[in-house]
Amino acid sequence: MSTGGVVFEASRFVDLVAAMPLVSVDLVLVRGGAEVLLGLRNNRPAQGFWFVPGGRVLKDETREHALGRVAQRELGLALDDLDVRFVGAYEHFYPDCFAGDIGVSTHYVVLAHRIDVPADFEVQLGDEQHEALRWWPLSLAAQDEGVHAYSRAYLLPSP
């Protein structure tokens, strides 16, 4: 496993996950103001749920660079000409971690970003993070139990 030029053994990374929160970015792509892009997760945590694309911020990586890297890796998407807006900071707590249900929980501090794209916008499945990608009507995604509660929270109106 490589993070910003530093190579970690999986067991060492498990120790880090057990000891501290991870910082990540989530991409809330909204197409034509009516649909949100969700991926069916292959990996833990949140395995088997529909979730917005996202990933960890690597050591010495800016938030802007992390957004671009995740968008390119997971969706084949360049963010250069898109309007990326910070939504807010969230906390995600999972009972498991990337290595499975081994008694190590995961805590993310997530920096969520909304990206509005045109109604005819398409993306491609990039890496192995997701089994499939799908555009969901916003109202359906905000209520469907197959969509992880943490992703549904991005779709609820602000209080």
C-alpha positions as CSV (number, residue, x, y, z in Angstrom):
1,M,0.0,0.0,0.0
2,S,1.4,3.4,-1.0
3,T,0.5,6.8,0.4
4,G,2.3,9.8,-1.0
5,G,5.5,7.9,-1.7
6,V,5.5,6.1,1.6
7,V,4.8,2.4,1.4
8,F,2.9,0.8,4.3
9,E,2.4,-2.8,5.1
10,A,-1.3,-3.6,5.5
11,S,-0.7,-4.6,9.2
12,R,0.9,-1.2,9.9
13,F,-1.9,0.6,8.2
14,V,-4.4,-1.3,10.4
15,D,-2.5,0.0,13.4
16,L,-2.9,3.5,12.1
17,V,-6.6,3.1,11.4
18,A,-7.1,1.7,14.9
19,A,-5.3,4.7,16.5
20,M,-6.5,7.7,14.6
21,P,-9.2,9.2,12.3
22,L,-8.6,9.3,8.6
23,V,-9.2,12.4,6.5
24,S,-11.1,11.9,3.3
25,V,-13.0,13.7,0.5
26,D,-16.4,12.7,-0.9
27,L,-17.7,13.8,-4.3
28,V,-21.4,14.5,-4.5
29,L,-21.9,14.6,-8.3
30,V,-25.4,16.0,-9.1
31,R,-26.5,15.7,-12.7
32,G,-29.0,18.3,-14.0
33,G,-30.0,19.2,-10.5
34,A,-32.0,16.0,-10.3
35,E,-29.7,12.9,-10.0
36,V,-26.8,11.9,-7.8
37,L,-24.0,9.5,-8.8
38,L,-23.6,6.6,-6.5
39,G,-21.3,3.5,-6.6
40,L,-22.0,0.1,-5.2
41,R,-19.1,-0.4,-2.9
42,N,-16.9,-3.5,-3.2
43,N,-14.6,-2.7,-0.2
44,R,-15.0,-2.3,3.5
45,P,-16.1,-0.2,5.2
46,A,-19.7,0.3,3.8
47,Q,-19.2,-2.8,1.6
48,G,-22.4,-3.6,-0.4
49,F,-24.0,-0.1,0.0
50,W,-24.5,2.5,-2.6
51,F,-22.1,5.4,-1.7
52,V,-20.8,8.6,-3.3
53,P,-17.3,8.4,-4.7
54,G,-14.6,9.4,-2.3
55,G,-11.2,8.5,-0.8
56,R,-8.5,9.4,1.7
57,V,-6.4,12.5,1.6
58,L,-2.8,11.3,1.4
59,K,0.1,12.6,3.5
60,D,1.4,16.0,2.1
61,E,-1.6,16.1,-0.4
62,T,-3.8,19.2,-0.6
63,R,-7.6,18.8,-0.5
64,E,-7.8,20.1,-4.1
65,H,-5.3,17.5,-5.3
66,A,-7.1,14.7,-3.4
67,L,-10.4,15.7,-5.1
68,G,-8.8,15.5,-8.5
69,R,-7.0,12.3,-7.8
70,V,-10.1,10.5,-6.5
71,A,-12.3,11.9,-9.4
72,Q,-9.7,10.6,-11.9
73,R,-9.1,7.2,-10.3
74,E,-12.7,6.3,-9.5
75,L,-14.5,8.0,-12.4
76,G,-12.0,8.9,-15.1
77,L,-13.1,12.5,-14.5
78,A,-11.0,15.7,-14.7
79,L,-12.4,18.4,-12.4
80,D,-10.6,21.3,-14.3
81,D,-13.7,22.9,-15.8
82,L,-16.3,21.9,-13.2
83,D,-17.7,23.9,-10.3
84,V,-16.6,22.1,-7.1
85,R,-18.2,23.5,-3.9
86,F,-17.4,22.5,-0.4
87,V,-20.5,21.2,1.4
88,G,-19.1,20.7,4.9
89,A,-17.2,18.4,7.2
90,Y,-18.8,15.2,8.4
91,E,-17.8,12.3,10.6
92,H,-18.2,8.7,9.6
93,F,-17.9,5.8,12.1
94,Y,-17.7,2.2,10.9
95,P,-17.4,-0.9,13.1
96,D,-15.0,-2.5,10.6
97,C,-12.0,-1.4,8.4
98,F,-10.5,-2.0,5.0
99,A,-9.0,-5.3,6.3
100,G,-12.3,-6.8,7.2
101,D,-14.2,-7.4,10.4
102,I,-11.1,-7.8,12.6
103,G,-12.1,-5.8,15.6
104,V,-10.7,-2.5,14.3
105,S,-13.2,0.3,13.6
106,T,-12.7,3.1,11.2
107,H,-13.3,6.8,11.9
108,Y,-13.3,9.3,9.0
109,V,-13.4,13.1,9.0
110,V,-14.9,13.6,5.6
111,L,-14.7,16.8,3.6
112,A,-17.8,16.6,1.3
113,H,-17.9,18.5,-2.0
114,R,-20.8,19.0,-4.4
115,I,-20.1,19.0,-8.1
116,D,-23.0,20.1,-10.4
117,V,-22.8,18.7,-13.9
118,P,-25.1,19.0,-16.9
119,A,-28.1,16.6,-17.4
120,D,-26.3,14.7,-20.2
121,F,-23.1,14.2,-18.2
122,E,-21.6,10.7,-18.1
123,V,-18.7,9.1,-16.2
124,Q,-16.9,5.8,-16.4
125,L,-16.2,3.2,-13.8
126,G,-12.6,3.7,-12.9
127,D,-11.1,1.4,-10.3
128,E,-12.2,-1.6,-8.3
129,Q,-13.8,0.5,-5.5
130,H,-17.3,0.0,-7.0
131,E,-19.0,-2.9,-8.7
132,A,-21.2,-0.4,-10.6
133,L,-22.1,3.3,-10.9
134,R,-25.6,4.6,-11.2
135,W,-27.3,7.9,-11.4
136,W,-30.1,8.0,-8.8
137,P,-33.0,10.5,-8.6
138,L,-32.2,12.7,-5.6
139,S,-35.5,12.0,-3.8
140,L,-35.1,8.2,-4.2
141,A,-31.4,8.2,-3.1
142,A,-32.3,10.3,0.0
143,Q,-34.7,7.6,1.2
144,D,-33.5,4.2,-0.1
145,E,-32.0,1.9,2.6
146,G,-29.5,0.5,0.0
147,V,-27.9,3.9,-0.1
148,H,-25.6,4.3,2.9
149,A,-26.9,6.6,5.6
150,Y,-23.8,8.7,5.4
151,S,-24.4,9.4,1.6
152,R,-28.1,10.0,2.3
153,A,-27.1,12.7,4.8
154,Y,-25.5,14.7,1.9
155,L,-28.8,14.8,0.1
156,L,-31.0,16.1,3.0
157,P,-31.9,19.7,3.1
158,S,-29.8,21.8,5.5
159,P,-31.5,22.5,8.8
